[in-house]
Amino acid sequence: MKLRHVFSTPDLDAAQAVMNTARNAGIRDDDILLVARSDIELDAIPNERKEADTDLLPAALRGAAYGGGAGLLAGLAAVVLTPIGLTLAGAAAAAVAGALVGSWASALVGSSLPDPIRRKFDAEIQAGRILVVLDGSKELLTQIEPSLVQAGATPLPYEATKAMA
């Protein structure tokens, strides 16, 4: 399972140095993202390096899980409590319908929220600092942190599992 760590850098040159250090230490290129103020992102950061601006995907996944669970419970309750003759296949259909509705509703809400990194470190971003987001194993991220600090990064208090590992 990959974890996500966030590091702050004062400018694009430092961010580039941190990215090179991470690559040399074994972090894959597609596991390195940058987050910055919108004017910096537009001028200096290539699209493939930008972190998503919204919480859409994690919200959709949470909605699918909660909606599916609620649909399954409702379907099983209907099987046990009502005399309408609903089968276990009907309960499964209710779970699927709940997952679809939950995913859709949560995705709508999530698309309007900034992603968690932007929410947590908004002051850093607005101050013009560039955040380097790295995904990797806990062991690798812990091992390379001193060299990232030496390259100009400041570790920020953030550790989360990667949404789509």
HELIX and SHEET records of a PDB file:
HELIX    1   1 LEU A   12  ASN A   24  1                                  13    
HELIX    2   2 ASP A   29  ASP A   31  5                                   3    
HELIX    3   3 SER A   38  ALA A   44  1                                   7    
HELIX    4   4 ASN A   47  ARG A   49  5                                   3    
HELIX    5   5 LEU A   56  LEU A   81  1                                  26    
HELIX    6   6 LEU A   88  GLY A  110  1                                  23    
HELIX    7   7 PRO A  116  LYS A  120  1                                   5    
HELIX    8   8 ASP A  122  GLN A  126  1                                   5    
HELIX    9   9 LYS A  138  GLN A  150  1                                  13    
SHEET    1   A 4 ILE A  32  VAL A  35  0                                        
SHEET    2   A 4 ILE A 130  GLY A 136 -1                                        
SHEET    3   A 4 LEU A   3  THR A   9 -1                                        
SHEET    4   A 4 THR A 154  THR A 161 -1                                        
END                                                                             
